[in-house]
Structure formats: C-alpha cells, structure tokens
Amino acid sequence: MTIVELVRLFAEPLETAVVLTDIDLERPGPTVLYVNPAFARMSGYAGSDVVGNSPRLLQGAGTSRELTRLVARTLRAKGRFQGVLENYRKSGEAYLCELDVRMLQAWDGQPLASIAFEREVVRRRGRPSRDGAGRYTPVESDTFTPAILNLQPAIFD
Ligand SMILES: Cc1cc2nc3c(=O)[nH]c(=O)nc-3n(C[C@H](O)[C@H](O)[C@H](O)COP(=O)(O)O)c2cc1C
C-alpha cells in the first residue's frame, strides 16, 4: 500500500480537510498528491484542480507572505507548522484557514510526505471570553510536541 492509498483510506470520510503533498518545500514544490472531499467542499477545488499543483494556489492578495514563508521555515526546522492563514476558494472568496501541517517520516527517519489538516475558522456560537476558545491569532504556536509522525515502513511499497 502506498502512502497516498493509506491516507485516502482514513481521510476520505473525514469532516476535516486533508491535503497530502510530497516533501519538496522548494518552489515550485510542494506538489499536492491527494486532497479529501472535505477539502473540496471547503475550498471549491476538486481533486483534479489541485493534484499536481502547489497549495500556493490557495493564496491570494490578503495572504500574509510572512506567514507562508514561516510554513516552510517551521516545517524544515521542526517538522510541524500550526497557524491560521488567509486562503482563497476557487470562487475567489477569502476564508480563514487553521492549518496543522506535519512531515510524515518512515520508522528509519526517511521523510515520506507532508500532510495538512485544515479547517475553516468560523465564528462560534455565543461570545468567546477574552483569550478563550473561539479567538484565533494568526501566529504559530511554539508550544507543540511531538513534531514528526513516525510510520512503520512495512506498510509502504
Ligand atoms: C501539506 C501542505 C499544505 C499546505 N497548505 C497551504 C494552504 O492551505 N495555504 C497556504 O497558503 N499555504 C499552504 N502550504 C504552504 C505552501 O505550499 C508553501 O510551502 C508556502 O507558501 C511557503 O513557500 P514559499 O515561501 O515558497 O511560498 C501548505 C504546505 C504543505 C506542505
């Protein structure tokens, strides 16, 4: 089973958007290998629109260059990026997107792919307390652990 097949199996029924890319963070990479149906519902892009492209196609005028550079820099340094970016749907409409991106690596440390769990940030019911749930700051948290997901190599080709 390939990593794309494995991710497809668990991600297909999820309500959270999943984006799987290769490990190449240098432009024009990374290249999208798979997106799940929840990603298509959120972004308006079908799998055929994004597979083979870079997730940069989600960026637009309001996307912070500082933050997108931080995605690649933090992934290289720590193997994980968490933060909120301004993404754009296929229709051109902007939406705030909470990202949790991780490098996937094999048991022996060999990098295999990157995976992002993405959710649109929507206002929650009620009035959030100061610093409470429902308030998002578009900065990366430095409190996260563990960084890298280790996978048993036996299940891959
Ligand atoms: C799995 C994965 C998902 C990503 N998803 C997004 C995204 O939803 N929006 C975005 O602006 N960038 C996303 N990126 C980041 C861009 O692909 C790119 O790495 C970033 O723009 C930094 O590179 P650059 O400085 O060359 O543009 C994602 C990266 C990876 C590895």
The ligand as a Gaussian input file, in Angstrom:
#p B3LYP/6-31G(d) Opt

LIG

0 1
 C        0.745000      19.803000       3.224000
 C        0.835000      21.292000       2.968000
 C       -0.331000      22.070000       2.919000
 C       -0.272000      23.450000       2.708000
 N       -1.424000      24.170000       2.686000
 C       -1.367000      25.501000       2.491000
 C       -2.545000      26.289000       2.485000
 O       -3.661000      25.801000       2.707000
 N       -2.425000      27.614000       2.268000
 C       -1.207000      28.213000       2.064000
 O       -1.163000      29.425000       1.867000
 N       -0.075000      27.505000       2.067000
 C       -0.124000      26.163000       2.278000
 N        1.041000      25.444000       2.280000
 C        2.331000      26.160000       2.132000
 C        2.779000      26.369000       0.676000
 O        2.705000      25.177000      -0.057000
 C        4.260000      26.808000       0.663000
 O        5.050000      25.840000       1.336000
 C        4.437000      28.172000       1.326000
 O        3.807000      29.132000       0.510000
 C        5.910000      28.544000       1.550000
 O        6.635000      28.518000       0.373000
 P        7.015000      29.876000      -0.447000
 O        7.624000      30.819000       0.551000
 O        7.965000      29.405000      -1.490000
 O        5.704000      30.371000      -0.996000
 C        0.998000      24.069000       2.510000
 C        2.159000      23.298000       2.544000
 C        2.104000      21.926000       2.776000
 C        3.381000      21.125000       2.829000

